[in-house]
Amino acid sequence: MILIADGGSTKADWILLDSLGKVVLKTRTEGLNPAVFPGDLLKKRVEENKDFQFYKNKIEEVYFYGAGCGTKKPTALLKSILESFFIKATVVVKEDTYAATYAVTTKPGIVCILGTGSNSSYFDGKNIINGVPSLGYILMDEASGNYFGKRLIRDYYYKRMPKRYLKKFEDQFDVDPDVIKRNVYKENNPNTYLAHFAEFIFRNDRNAYSDKVLEKGINVFFKTRILTYPQIKNVPVHFVGSIAFFAKDIIEKVAKKYDVELGSIVRRPIDGLIEYHRRKINLEKI
């Protein structure tokens, strides 16, 4: 049996395939970003999933594709946790850019992630080449959920948000400054906490203000994470993630502005991952 995971900071989707590639189980855990969460919390989130208990000793391979798995130390941490839980399995942990790529293309292209965080990479048809390493939600993550969440909080406090949206924002979120500061500076998951404010843009009717916020952030992402690739004029650009999915119209507008060819825009890469691993299973049988 093969267990596949698409993991972010907010959640991780898991799919269990049998030896024929049939889906046996679909389940979900809370986010498992090893660059953000401590080891004991990661371990707890895996162990708390009741669906794993019946199958854990039957699983032979685990493939985890996740945010925060682009550098050695956090990747090794999560790998050791998964190996200690799925004791009979070979465990492979890769960055989420691999999941995004496998989900949208088998040909050369630039693949972008816009979810709780953001990232991009170039796929040459065989290898995934990262451009600029991601430094996370404080220093980077342009056009991500936490990027837009920070923008909305600032606009609310600086009164740059239209008046009729100020009240809506107050009704939907706890905007007490002490609550915000505690969650950002003292609690776990500050990037996920910030990202949930971005829901305001998509939970309410889109308008001139929200479109301006989205367009500015996506413009920055194009400039820093897409236009910097020398292959940009020769390959399509694909997007994966909830922010990308719901802001598709803005992405199309900005892509047209920069004369960039758009490829697929997919909300969740897990379905593409299933097909990728099914192909691997079939090839191994040949």
C-alpha positions in Angstrom: 0.0 0.0 0.0 1.1 3.5 -0.8 0.2 6.6 1.2 0.4 10.0 -0.5 0.2 13.4 1.2 -0.2 16.9 0.0 0.7 19.0 3.0 0.5 22.7 3.8 0.6 24.8 6.9 -3.2 24.8 7.3 -4.0 21.1 6.4 -2.6 18.0 4.8 -4.7 15.8 2.5 -3.8 12.0 2.5 -4.7 9.3 -0.1 -4.0 5.6 0.4 -3.7 3.5 -2.7 -3.6 -0.3 -2.9 -1.2 -2.3 -5.1 -3.5 -1.8 -8.1 -3.7 2.0 -7.6 -7.3 1.9 -6.2 -8.1 4.6 -3.6 -8.6 2.8 -0.2 -8.7 5.8 2.0 -9.0 9.6 1.9 -8.3 11.5 5.1 -6.9 14.8 6.4 -4.7 16.1 9.2 -3.9 19.6 10.4 -1.0 21.3 8.7 2.5 19.6 8.9 4.9 22.3 7.9 8.2 21.3 9.6 9.7 24.7 9.0 7.0 26.3 11.2 5.8 23.7 13.7 7.8 22.0 16.4 8.4 18.3 16.3 6.1 17.4 19.2 3.2 19.1 17.5 3.9 17.4 14.1 4.0 14.0 15.9 0.8 14.7 17.7 -1.0 15.7 14.5 0.0 12.5 12.8 -0.8 10.3 15.8 -4.2 11.9 16.3 -5.5 10.8 13.0 -7.7 7.7 13.7 -7.9 6.6 10.0 -4.2 5.8 10.1 -4.4 3.3 13.0 -6.0 0.5 11.0 -3.6 0.7 8.1 -0.3 2.0 9.6 1.4 -1.4 9.7 0.2 -2.3 6.1 1.6 0.7 4.4 4.8 0.0 2.5 5.6 3.5 1.0 4.8 7.0 2.2 5.3 10.0 -0.1 4.8 13.4 1.6 4.9 16.5 -0.5 4.8 19.6 1.7 5.4 23.2 2.5 8.5 23.8 4.6 10.2 20.7 3.1 12.7 22.5 0.9 15.7 22.5 3.2 17.5 19.6 4.9 16.8 20.1 8.7 13.0 20.4 8.6 12.7 17.7 6.0 14.7 15.3 8.1 12.6 16.1 11.1 9.3 15.3 9.4 10.8 12.2 7.8 11.9 10.8 11.1 8.4 11.4 12.6 6.7 9.6 9.7 9.2 6.7 9.9 8.6 6.3 13.6 4.8 6.1 13.0 4.7 4.1 9.8 7.3 1.6 11.0 7.1 -0.8 7.9 7.2 1.9 5.3 9.9 3.6 3.2 9.3 7.3 3.6 10.1 10.0 1.1 9.6 13.7 1.9 9.7 16.4 -0.8 8.9 20.0 -1.1 5.4 21.0 -2.2 6.7 22.2 -5.5 7.0 18.6 -6.5 3.3 17.9 -5.8 2.3 21.0 -7.7 4.4 20.0 -10.7 3.2 16.4 -10.8 -0.4 17.7 -10.6 -0.3 20.0 -13.5 2.2 19.0 -16.2 4.6 16.5 -17.6 6.1 19.0 -19.9 8.5 22.0 -19.3 6.9 24.9 -17.5 6.9 27.2 -14.5 4.8 26.0 -11.6 3.6 28.4 -8.9 1.9 27.8 -5.5 -0.5 30.3 -4.0 -2.0 29.0 -0.8 -1.2 29.7 2.8 2.3 30.4 1.5 3.7 30.9 -2.0 6.5 29.5 -4.1 7.5 28.8 -7.7 9.9 26.5 -9.6 10.9 25.6 -13.1 10.3 22.1 -14.5 12.4 21.1 -17.5 10.4 18.0 -18.2 12.4 15.8 -15.9 13.9 17.9 -13.1 12.5 20.6 -10.8 14.7 23.7 -10.4 13.9 26.2 -7.7 14.6 29.8 -8.4 14.8 31.8 -5.2 14.6 29.8 -2.0 11.5 30.6 0.1 12.2 32.4 3.3 8.6 32.0 4.6 5.8 34.2 5.7 7.7 37.0 7.3 10.2 37.8 4.5 8.5 36.4 1.4 5.3 34.5 0.5 4.1 37.2 -1.9 0.5 36.9 -3.0 -0.1 34.1 -0.5 -3.0 33.8 2.1 -0.8 35.2 4.9 0.5 38.0 2.6 -3.1 39.2 1.9 -4.1 38.6 5.5 -1.4 41.0 6.7 -2.5 43.5 4.1 -6.1 43.4 5.2 -5.2 43.8 8.9 -3.0 46.8 8.1 -5.7 48.4 5.9 -8.3 47.9 8.6 -6.2 49.6 11.3 -4.9 52.4 9.0 -8.5 53.0 7.8 -7.5 52.3 4.2 -10.4 49.8 3.9 -13.6 51.3 2.5 -16.0 52.2 5.4 -18.7 49.7 4.5 -16.1 46.9 4.7 -14.7 47.9 8.0 -17.8 46.8 9.8 -18.0 43.6 7.8 -14.3 42.9 8.8 -15.1 43.5 12.5 -18.1 41.2 12.3 -16.2 38.3 10.7 -12.9 38.5 12.7 -11.8 39.3 16.2 -9.8 42.5 15.6 -8.8 43.2 19.2 -5.2 44.3 18.9 -4.1 42.1 21.9 -5.7 39.0 20.3 -4.0 39.7 17.0 -0.6 40.3 18.6 -0.9 37.2 20.8 -1.7 35.0 17.8 1.0 36.5 15.6 3.9 36.7 18.1 3.1 34.1 20.8 0.9 31.3 19.5 1.7 28.4 17.1 0.8 28.7 13.4 1.1 32.5 12.9 1.2 32.1 9.1 -2.0 30.0 9.1 -3.6 32.6 11.5 -2.8 35.4 9.2 -3.9 33.5 6.1 -7.4 33.0 7.5 -8.0 36.8 7.2 -7.6 36.5 3.5 -10.9 34.6 3.4 -12.5 38.0 3.7 -11.7 38.8 0.1 -13.4 35.6 -1.2 -16.1 35.2 1.4 -17.7 38.6 0.4 -18.6 40.0 -3.0 -15.5 41.0 -4.9 -15.2 44.7 -5.4 -12.8 47.5 -6.6 -11.0 47.4 -3.2 -10.5 43.6 -3.0 -9.5 43.4 -6.7 -6.9 46.2 -6.1 -5.4 44.3 -3.2 -5.3 41.0 -5.2 -3.8 42.6 -8.3 -1.1 44.4 -6.3 0.0 41.2 -4.6 -0.1 39.1 -7.7 1.9 41.7 -9.6 4.6 41.5 -7.0 4.5 37.7 -7.3 4.9 37.9 -11.0 7.9 40.3 -10.8 9.7 38.3 -8.1 8.7 34.7 -8.8 7.9 34.4 -12.4 9.5 37.0 -14.7 12.9 36.2 -13.2 13.0 32.8 -14.9 15.0 33.0 -18.2 12.6 30.4 -19.7 9.5 32.6 -19.2 9.0 33.4 -22.9 9.1 29.8 -24.0 7.0 27.9 -21.5 3.5 28.2 -19.8 3.0 29.1 -16.2 0.8 26.9 -14.0 -0.8 27.7 -10.7 -1.8 25.5 -7.7 -3.6 26.5 -4.5 -6.8 28.1 -3.1 -5.6 31.7 -3.6 -4.7 31.0 -7.2 -8.0 29.2 -7.8 -10.2 32.0 -6.4 -8.2 34.8 -8.0 -8.0 33.2 -11.4 -9.4 36.3 -13.1 -6.7 38.5 -11.6 -4.0 36.1 -12.5 -5.3 36.1 -16.1 -5.3 39.9 -16.2 -1.7 40.2 -14.8 -0.4 37.4 -17.1 -1.8 39.2 -20.1 -0.1 42.4 -18.9 3.2 40.7 -18.9 2.5 38.6 -22.1 2.9 35.4 -20.1 1.3 32.1 -21.3 -1.0 30.6 -18.7 -1.3 26.8 -18.2 -3.5 25.1 -15.7 -4.9 26.7 -12.5 -5.7 23.9 -10.0 -7.1 24.3 -6.5 -5.7 21.1 -5.0 -2.9 19.0 -6.4 -3.9 15.7 -4.7 -5.9 14.4 -7.7 -2.8 14.9 -10.0 -0.6 13.2 -7.4 -2.9 10.1 -7.5 -2.5 9.8 -11.2 1.2 10.4 -11.0 1.6 7.5 -8.6 -0.8 5.3 -10.5 1.5 5.7 -13.5 4.5 4.7 -11.4 2.7 1.6 -10.2 1.8 0.6 -13.7 5.4 1.2 -14.9 6.8 -1.0 -12.1 4.5 -3.8 -13.2 5.9 -3.8 -16.8 
